[in-house]
Amino acid sequence: MGIIWTIIIGFVAGVIAKFLSPGSNEPAGFVLTTVLGIVGAFVATFLGQALGWYRPGEGAGLVGAVIGAILVLMAWSMMSRRNA
C-alpha cells in the first residue's frame, strides 16, 4: 500500500511542482510532469528514510514529495536544455 500511496502523492506533487518550479514555462506534457512528480516522490521517500526523517516503509508527505518533484523537474529541465 505504501508504493501506491507514494504514486498518488507523486502524481499530485508533480502537478503542484509544475506550477511552482522556475522552469514551468517549458512545454512539458502532462504525462511527463506527473511521471517526474512520481519519481520525485520516490526520491523524497528514499532521502527522507536515509536521513531518518521517515521510518522504513513510511513514504514522504505531500510537502516532501513536492520538493522532490521540483528537484527532479529542475534536473530534467537542465538536462533537456543541454541536449537541445
Long-range contacts (C-beta under 8 A, 24 or more apart in sequence): 2-57, 2-58, 2-59, 5-59, 6-38, 6-41, 6-42, 6-45, 6-59, 6-60, 6-65, 7-38, 7-41, 9-41, 9-59, 9-60, 9-61, 9-62, 9-65, 10-34, 10-37, 10-38, 10-39, 10-40, 10-41, 10-42, 10-65, 10-69, 11-37, 11-38, 12-37, 12-62, 12-65, 13-37, 13-40, 13-41, 13-62, 13-65, 13-66, 13-68, 13-69, 14-38, 14-40, 14-69, 14-73, 16-66, 16-69, 17-66, 17-69, 17-70, 17-73, 18-73, 20-66, 20-70, 21-70, 21-73, 21-74, 21-77, 22-74, 23-73, 23-74, 23-77, 26-77, 26-80, 28-73, 28-76, 33-73, 36-69, 36-72, 36-73, 36-76, 37-65, 37-69, 37-72, 37-73, 39-69, 39-72, 40-65, 40-66, 40-67, 40-68, 40-69, 40-70, 40-71, 40-72, 40-73, 41-65, 41-68, 41-69, 42-68, 43-68, 43-71, 43-72, 44-68, 44-69
